[in-house]
């Protein structure tokens, strides 16, 4: 169970997240949509303290972190319960594809190297990159890099996977393979919080869709309700623009 | 006066005998300086409280004063304050001086290289739950090392030449040997020319290695 209460984030005088409350059930797939610059990515980045929130509490399982006075150890513990997929992939440039998958398993989770390698092989197979395990990120296509990025998050077996605009930096030709992989991840009942501009994908993968505007959750509900019978006028206007 | 080539030729093997000492001083000082510089750079980058300020002053002092002054302070000055330092011989004092001096310079190069690493690398490491030191050691430093390597090799070359200052602490290394020879024969030009040529040859050899290394580093992480 994941519980977020009163999450606030300010950049200078600008309030980007203005009190976010959200409960996420195990295995639930939530998609966040909304206009650019309304705090969608910031929400994800605040949940693992890549951007430290200014106020609010985040509970993942039996760990509750109060943003106002979070210790470095609490932040670390929170990050070890979450995984993050970056818009720009952010693979470790000095590690091969396989090492990108095993790095955290060995260094953070203290898994035996052989066990980590076995897990990496299984994931490479699942993401369709068994033959590219020894390649460095610079030698991989954008789509391949993002699949490794997703694989790295899968390997962690995290209680919550945060996925930040996974296809926004991709050439159109690679978007399909990345979205297909995320659909497969979702089938494993991985709890996910996804920010995306791909509305068709959102409709297919989401159990629940959140519409965020002005740093607040304006409307939330199952995809059918959000996309077919939107109530809030801002959501209606947003859907007209992107549809 | 004409240059006595025969004298010069005879002097070459005499001076060459001191090349191992020169290289040994440089290699030992470089090895320790590298470790120290990396540590100093990390303390600076992570903005460690108190220690960060101490390191900043350390770096500022050793970059802000001439190496010769530092060596004299250390070898001739400090023993007046701390008698135990009298036990330190010239070679050791020179190595310690070179180490501290070059560590200060190299720390700034390494810090620059670390700060040049893309923010996404830090965020990726943080997102999988690495501590800052794990991130530094496993992800950031290996990438920064490749960026800084050519500059660090430059400092090594500079360091080899700077070992000649050990002569001023009474160490008979290449320069000291040449000085002694010249004092006997009064052929200063030939003696110092031989020293200059030998230093030049050593540095050229290293520059060749450096060029090769840069080509290799350019290809790094690309396959």
Interface residues (C-beta under 8 A of the other chain):
Chain A: X48 X49 X50 X76 X79 X80 X82 X83 X84 X86 X88 X89 X90 X91 X92 X93 X94 X95 X103 X104 X107 X108 X135 X136 X137 X138 X139 X152 X156
Chain B: X118 X120 X121 X123 X124 X125 X126 X127 X128 X129 X130 X131 X134 X138 X139 X142 X143 X221 X222 X223
